[in-house]
């Protein structure tokens, strides 16, 4: 719609578009959005009105000089409406008055009072709908060949596990974290005697689709208590928590939870609107991480870090003779606080600063506690175990950075906790990075499959040389990554600056690290240097 009005596409879903050229259009968009929001605020507004309202609210906010103020004004116009998600026939999810929407890293997305979230999988502005469902003639019906809707019961010694395969989104949370109980590819799927009761309960509560439940002494366990939220998971469904009502979603599966459920985002589920795991087979994917992801991104964001701290404070701390008494009086949200600190430290959003008081608050939490080295070492040991339990990455590069911060940060905490310590006030929360800039991909794993060698056409001895045509192709992507901590082998300026040192290593046979260059390649590089490193 914006393109039709202006002749130019919007830059991105969150970038303001206010310019002198667009001021008049912005004013018109705001008037239209306000009028339609008032219409939407009436009870039982049809899906078409809701979808149009979502589009105009989005455009009006993009074009606003003060987007936050516009969002507040629109929210006031429809404040009487209850929060809900309505499934439009063969169309998007119409979200009314959402509280929290995050991406898979836990980073907040701008929540508008009325939103249309893509469910056909074809939108170019994911997670927002761009109308592609009409273009591709999306069908929102369930597949008659879907997995049967049947809730099975598996009785164990202390706990009975309840499972509906027809509702499973195949996120793998249960099979990855407790494979002795939830056994992929085996029949029966559930072996309730394969784990401790607390482990089973934790795994069931982590199930995002609601397929899993459990009962103790014949009584179904109560669902978790969480605030209403929508997570746009990576390459997968919308994960809804907090009991947001789902309208026009069709009959619910047997035993389905109303507190949490997973909604299809790829458009291929056999159990629409719920996810059935078909995104794996459909090749549905979100944009890849950057070439240099932050530790926060590589770890899996706030959800992964929160999962780790919850394992730590619920699985390890209570039974540990050293740490149990130390944390006996911690606040109920302590795991979330520690996860927010780590998220910010590892390059994520400033959650701890904005929500919990930042550096000064963390220092105050440790002041006067006289922490000991014995306590610190045990904390560092168990938080690393919790990282394993939570499924944080195990590659050497991430674990080197993770452990280095745990060691550094915990020793700073011990230092700051001593009587008479005077930590510097009002400091920013530290920002941690990869050790020696060794990012994932900078090193080729010894277990990786051999990379096929591409043939490189060498210039004749009489040919004039250029970096772009003759030198850059000599360096593979793996060579570039392995040296990225020092310079860029695909940059003329960098290679020219370090040319003599590179030549020395090539002649020695110590570069590349997986095998020396043939003599004719080394000779080409030497000739390029002798020719004064032409571009």
Beta strands, then each sheet from edge to edge (+ up, - down):
strand 1: 84-87
strand 2: 93-96
strand 3: 101-103
strand 4: 114-117
strand 5: 151-155
strand 6: 160-164
strand 7: 212-216
strand 8: 219-220
strand 9: 229-232
strand 10: 238-241
strand 11: 245-247
strand 12: 261-263
sheet 1: 4+ 2- 1+ 11+
sheet 2: 3+ 9+ 10- 12+
sheet 3: 5+ 6- 7+ 8-
end
